[in-house]
Each structure stands twice: as structure tokens, then as C-alpha cells.
Amino acid sequence: MLTKAHSDEIIHQYGRLRAWAPRLLRRPLGVFFYITGACNLSCTYCWQRDQDANIHGLMDSTRDPMTPEEWVKVVQQLPRPSFLGISGGESTISPSLGPIIRAAADRRIPVTVNTNALTIRDEHLEILTAPNVRNISISIDGFAAIHDVSRNRKGLFDKVVVNIGRLNTARGNRRYPRISIKTVLLNETIGQLAEFRRFCAEILGASTLNISFQKLDEHYQFSLLYQHDLDAVFGTSHSRLYPYRDRDEVIQVLGDLIDGNERSHCEVVLYPRMKTRAQIRRFLEGDGVGVYEPCYLPLSMVVVLPDGEVIPCQSFGLGNLRDSGYSLRKVLKAEPYTAFLKRLESYGKALPSGCSVCCFSKIEG
């Protein structure tokens, strides 16, 4: 049975194969739709909220979002096979969520949905448990005392737990959708992660606990802002690792969690991707810089922003779907996509600073 961790590995391996055989594999396999920039929360560490479109001449994709009808046109022209991710902002507050999932179901395109699970209403239950929805990734940063503070909403944790229970009930005995819990690693949560993992497995019925390292500084990884100047994108995007208080404790706790994967129904996956204590130590001691394998993500996945602009991983505009008859193929055949791939390839393992601490990167070793 495929879990979120398996899907992430498929993405990586597909990009690697495409780098070796570009004439055989001519396009990305995955497409993420950022269907809205609106969000019903104001998380303390959210970089999207703090970004300023006026800096570096960036354009804000949230000002003229595509309609549900436009998103459906995009889905109807997606090449097959493909998989589709849906995110935001908060995906469940967008009127486009249902039409996109139904259009994808008509074409038998599997879907994963990212949500904070705050606003899951009765009408969402049928949508989110449709046969083609394979995974629902839900953001929870630990137990209530931490999650509610970091997300700036009292009582949020309890509401999310109730909504996950409703999703599990609506799913019934079916294999899908799988539930994945996404957690940002905070100093306050490190000592509670073992207990939290048990909670995710036994109470939430989650198959995966994704733990992401926190990053700081101005960066444009999967940003809602974009520009068309490739030099500016790589010159202005920077990211560094959050200075965790006790790195030895981080190594010990995360290492123990990974060692326990074979004994738990809830697999722990670290973002950036690493599977051993040696990799965790290398990542932390290098402050998240210069410790990565070559990146193949832009070969395997691209993102469509709310206004229809297509970007790879960084906020480099490849072209707008509204200008291409809503055809992703046409955008990816144009020169900007090729130019981005060549630029990233030129860095090799020494990825640019804007790529540091990226969730989709893999640590050497």
C-alpha cells in the first residue's frame, strides 16, 4: 500500500530517471495546484504571510486567482499518467477544491490534498474521501499547548482531531485516503515527538508523520510570489536552518523515531529527506548548507499558482496557463523551463542558497 513516503520517493526517482533519459521522459509526473492564497490561520513561522511582493519586483499570484471553471480546464488537459497535489493557502476554503477533485476523478488522476483541517465541513467529507484522493496531509505541530500557540488559534488542536475522526469515519474500511500528519520541528516539540507519534498512529490513524525542519531568512521555495528574471530568483532567494537549542537531542530523538519505523504503523519521514543518524548529524553540523545530493525535483514536479502562473520549485515564472489555453504541456515546452533546468543542473551538488533546507532535497549519505 502506497504511503506519502512512498509517493515522495517515486517523485525523486522519476526525476532522476528523467535526468538520465530526457528523450524518454519528457515531462514532470506531478503537478501541485496552489488554488488559493487565502488562509484561515496566521501561523507564527509562516514565511508566505511575511513576504512582500514589492521586494525584488515580485508579482503576487493571489491578486487574480483562477476560477473553478479555469482550474477544471487545466485538469482536463493534464497529460497522463500524472498525479495532482492540491494546496494553498488553505485548500478547503476555496470553491475550486471540489470541481478540481471531481474533474481529476473523471480522468482517473490520483490526488493528494494539503489542509490544516480547521474548516472541514460536511460537504468536504465526500470530496476529500473520493476514490481518487489517495492522501490527505494535515498540519499539526504537536499537542494542543504547542499547536494552538504556534498556529495562533485557541482550541484549534481539538477541532482538528475531531475533523480527522470525521474523515476516518467517512473513509470507512477503504484503504484511501491515507492520513499524513505534517509537523514543523520546534524546540518545544522535540521531547514530545515519541508520544506524538503514538498519538498519530493510534488516535488519528495516520500512516505517516512528516517532520520538517524550520527554515529562516528570505526565500522563495514554492512561494506565492514570482518573477521572470532567472538571475534575480537565484540571487535573492536565501534560506538557512533554524538554530535549534540542543542539536544532540534532535539527533537522538529523530534517530530513535526512524529506528522505530519498522515497529510502528505510522512511519516517520524527515524533510529534508534523511534516514540515518549520520545524515541528521551532517545536516545539523553543516547548518543545512552544502550537504545535499543533486536535486531532480523540477524534472519531476511543477507548481501552478493561484493566478495560473507555472513555477518549478523556486519562484521563477515559466508562463501562465491562461496564455496557453490552459495547457501545461505548452508552458513546459517553452524556453523558460529549459533555462531553469540548465541553471539548476549547473550547480550540481552545491545547490544555491535558496535551496537550503528545502523539504524535497535529499541529504548525502
C-alpha positions in Angstrom: 0.0 0.0 0.0 1.5 3.3 -1.0 2.0 5.9 1.7 3.0 9.6 1.4 6.6 8.5 2.0 6.5 6.1 -0.9 5.0 8.8 -3.2 7.8 11.2 -2.3 10.4 8.6 -3.2 8.6 8.0 -6.5 8.9 11.7 -7.2 12.6 11.7 -6.6 13.3 8.6 -8.6 11.2 9.8 -11.5 13.2 13.0 -11.7 16.5 11.0 -11.5 15.3 8.8 -14.4 14.3 11.8 -16.4 17.7 13.3 -16.0 19.2 10.1 -17.4 16.7 9.6 -20.2 15.3 13.0 -21.1 14.1 11.9 -24.5 12.1 9.0 -23.0 10.6 11.0 -20.1 9.8 14.4 -21.5 7.6 16.0 -18.7 7.1 16.1 -15.0 5.0 13.5 -13.4 3.5 15.6 -10.6 1.6 18.9 -10.6 0.7 20.9 -7.5 -2.1 23.4 -7.7 -2.0 26.2 -5.2 -5.6 27.0 -5.6 -5.8 30.0 -3.2 -3.5 32.3 -1.3 -6.1 32.8 1.4 -5.7 31.1 4.8 -7.8 30.9 7.9 -4.8 30.8 10.2 -1.8 33.1 10.9 1.0 30.7 12.0 3.9 32.3 13.8 6.5 30.9 11.4 4.7 31.2 8.1 7.0 32.8 5.5 4.2 33.3 3.0 2.5 35.7 5.3 5.6 37.9 5.7 6.7 38.1 2.1 6.4 41.5 0.4 5.6 41.4 -3.3 7.2 44.9 -3.7 10.6 43.5 -2.8 12.8 42.5 -5.9 9.9 43.3 -8.3 7.9 40.1 -7.5 4.4 39.6 -8.7 1.6 38.4 -6.3 -0.2 35.4 -7.7 -3.1 35.8 -5.3 -4.5 39.0 -6.7 -6.3 37.5 -9.7 -7.0 33.8 -8.9 -8.3 31.4 -11.5 -12.0 30.4 -11.2 -13.2 26.8 -10.6 -14.0 26.6 -14.3 -10.5 27.6 -15.2 -8.9 25.0 -12.9 -11.1 22.3 -14.4 -9.9 23.3 -17.9 -6.3 22.7 -16.6 -7.2 19.3 -15.2 -8.9 18.3 -18.4 -5.6 18.9 -20.3 -3.2 17.3 -17.9 -1.1 14.7 -19.5 -1.5 11.1 -18.3 -0.1 9.5 -16.3 0.1 12.3 -13.7 -0.6 12.8 -10.1 -2.1 16.0 -8.7 -1.4 17.8 -5.4 -3.8 20.5 -4.1 -2.7 23.1 -1.6 -3.0 26.8 -0.8 -3.3 29.0 1.3 -5.9 26.7 2.8 -7.4 24.5 0.2 -10.7 23.8 1.9 -11.8 27.4 1.9 -11.5 27.6 -1.9 -14.6 26.9 -4.1 -12.3 25.2 -6.6 -11.4 22.2 -4.4 -14.5 20.1 -5.3 -14.6 20.8 -9.0 -10.8 20.0 -9.3 -11.1 16.7 -7.5 -14.2 15.7 -9.5 -12.5 16.6 -12.8 -9.4 14.6 -11.8 -11.6 11.6 -10.9 -13.2 11.7 -14.3 -9.7 11.3 -15.8 -8.6 8.8 -13.1 -5.8 11.1 -11.9 -4.8 10.4 -8.2 -4.9 13.4 -5.8 -3.3 14.4 -2.6 -4.6 17.4 -0.6 -2.9 19.6 1.9 -5.0 21.2 4.6 -4.9 22.5 8.2 -8.3 20.6 8.8 -9.9 23.5 10.6 -12.7 24.1 8.1 -13.7 20.6 7.1 -17.5 20.8 6.7 -19.9 18.0 5.9 -19.7 18.8 2.2 -15.9 18.4 2.3 -16.2 14.8 3.6 -17.5 13.4 0.3 -15.0 15.4 -1.7 -11.9 14.5 0.4 -12.8 10.8 0.5 -13.4 10.5 -3.2 -11.9 7.3 -4.7 -9.1 9.2 -6.4 -8.0 11.1 -3.3 -5.0 9.0 -2.1 -3.6 11.1 0.7 -4.7 14.0 2.9 -1.7 15.8 4.6 -2.8 17.7 7.7 -0.6 20.2 9.6 -0.3 19.6 13.3 2.7 20.9 15.2 2.3 18.8 18.3 -0.2 18.6 21.1 -2.6 21.4 22.0 -0.4 23.5 24.2 2.1 23.9 21.3 -0.1 23.6 18.2 -2.6 26.2 19.3 0.1 28.8 20.2 2.2 28.3 17.0 -0.9 28.5 14.9 -2.4 31.4 16.8 -5.8 29.8 17.4 -7.1 28.6 20.8 -8.9 25.3 20.6 -7.5 24.5 17.2 -5.9 21.2 18.1 -9.2 19.8 19.5 -11.1 20.9 16.4 -8.6 19.3 14.1 -8.6 16.0 16.0 -12.4 15.9 15.7 -12.3 16.6 12.0 -9.7 13.9 11.4 -12.1 11.5 13.2 -14.9 12.5 10.8 -12.6 11.9 7.8 -11.7 8.5 9.1 -15.4 7.7 9.6 -16.3 8.9 6.1 -13.5 6.8 4.7 -14.7 3.6 6.4 -12.8 0.5 5.7 -11.3 1.7 2.4 -7.5 1.9 2.0 -7.6 5.5 0.8 -7.2 8.3 1.5 -4.3 7.8 3.8 -3.8 10.4 6.5 -0.4 12.1 6.8 0.5 14.5 9.6 2.8 17.3 8.8 4.8 18.8 11.7 7.3 21.6 11.8 10.1 20.7 14.2 10.1 23.2 17.1 12.3 23.3 20.2 9.1 22.8 22.3 8.1 19.6 20.5 11.4 17.7 20.4 10.9 16.0 23.7 7.3 15.1 22.9 7.7 13.5 19.4 7.8 9.9 20.5 4.5 10.3 22.4 3.1 12.4 19.5 3.9 9.7 17.0 1.9 7.2 19.1 -1.0 9.6 19.1 -0.8 10.0 15.4 -0.8 6.2 14.9 -3.4 5.2 17.5 -5.8 8.1 17.7 -5.5 9.8 14.3 -5.0 6.7 12.3 -2.1 8.3 10.4 0.2 6.3 8.2 2.9 8.9 8.1 4.3 11.6 10.3 6.3 14.1 8.2 8.7 16.2 10.3 10.0 19.3 8.6 13.0 21.4 9.9 12.2 25.0 10.3 13.9 27.5 8.0 14.7 31.2 8.3 15.5 34.2 6.0 14.0 35.4 2.8 13.5 32.6 0.4 11.1 31.7 -2.4 10.7 28.0 -2.3 7.2 27.2 -3.5 6.3 30.9 -3.0 3.0 32.5 -3.9 5.2 35.3 -5.4 7.1 35.0 -8.6 9.2 36.9 -11.2 10.5 36.2 -14.7 14.2 37.2 -14.1 16.1 34.0 -13.6 19.2 35.7 -12.2 17.2 37.6 -9.7 15.5 34.4 -8.5 18.8 32.7 -7.7 20.4 35.9 -6.5 17.7 36.9 -3.9 16.4 33.7 -2.5 18.2 32.6 0.6 17.4 30.1 3.3 19.1 28.9 6.5 18.4 26.4 9.1 16.7 27.4 12.4 19.3 27.3 15.2 17.9 24.5 17.3 18.7 24.8 21.0 20.1 21.2 21.6 21.2 19.6 18.4 22.4 16.4 20.1 18.9 15.9 21.5 17.5 16.5 18.0 19.8 13.8 16.6 18.9 11.3 19.4 15.2 11.9 19.2 14.9 11.8 15.4 17.2 8.8 15.2 15.1 6.9 17.6 12.0 7.7 15.7 13.5 6.5 12.4 14.7 3.3 14.1 11.2 2.7 15.2 9.6 2.8 11.8 9.6 -1.0 11.4 7.6 -1.3 14.6 5.1 1.5 14.1 2.0 1.8 11.9 3.0 5.5 11.5 6.2 6.0 9.5 8.3 9.0 10.4 9.7 10.8 7.4 12.2 13.7 7.8 12.1 16.8 5.5 14.7 17.4 4.1 15.0 13.7 3.3 17.4 11.7 5.5 17.2 8.2 7.1 20.2 7.8 9.4 21.7 9.5 12.4 24.8 10.2 10.4 22.8 12.1 7.8 20.9 14.1 10.6 24.3 15.0 12.2 25.8 16.0 8.8 22.8 18.2 8.1 22.8 19.9 11.5 26.6 20.3 11.8 26.6 21.9 8.3 23.7 24.2 9.2 21.8 22.8 6.3 24.3 24.1 3.7 26.3 22.1 1.1 25.1 18.6 2.3 22.7 17.6 -0.4 22.5 15.2 -3.3 21.9 16.6 -6.8 18.3 17.8 -7.0 15.9 16.3 -9.6 12.6 17.9 -8.2 12.0 20.3 -11.1 12.2 17.4 -13.5 9.5 15.5 -11.7 7.1 18.2 -10.3 5.9 21.7 -11.1 3.5 24.1 -9.3 0.6 26.1 -10.6 0.0 29.3 -8.6 -3.5 30.8 -8.0 -3.4 33.1 -11.0 -2.3 30.3 -13.4 1.4 31.1 -13.4 3.6 27.9 -13.5 6.7 27.7 -11.4 9.2 24.9 -10.7 10.3 24.9 -7.1 11.7 28.4 -6.9 9.5 31.4 -7.7 10.6 31.6 -11.4 7.6 32.2 -13.6 7.6 29.8 -16.5 4.5 31.1 -18.2 0.8 31.5 -17.5 -1.8 28.8 -18.3 -4.3 31.5 -19.2 -2.0 32.4 -22.1 -1.6 28.8 -23.3 -5.2 27.7 -23.5 -4.8 26.1 -20.0 -2.3 23.6 -21.4 0.6 22.7 -19.1 2.3 21.0 -21.9 2.7 24.2 -23.9 4.2 26.1 -20.9 6.7 23.3 -20.3 7.8 23.2 -23.9 8.8 26.9 -23.8 12.3 28.2 -23.2 12.0 29.4 -19.5 11.5 25.8 -18.2 14.6 24.6 -20.1 16.6 27.6 -18.9 15.7 26.9 -15.3 16.7 23.2 -15.5 20.0 24.1 -17.1 20.7 26.7 -14.3 19.9 24.2 -11.5 22.0 21.5 -13.2 25.0 23.8 -13.3 25.1 23.9 -9.5 25.5 20.1 -9.2 25.6 19.1 -5.6 26.4 22.7 -4.5 22.8 23.8 -4.6 22.2 27.5 -4.5 21.4 29.1 -1.1 17.8 29.4 -1.9 17.5 25.6 -2.0 18.9 25.1 1.5 16.5 23.2 3.9 14.1 22.5 1.1 11.7 19.7 2.1 12.2 17.8 -1.1 16.0 17.8 -1.0 18.0 14.7 0.0 20.9 14.7 2.3 24.1 13.0 1.2 24.9 9.6 2.6 
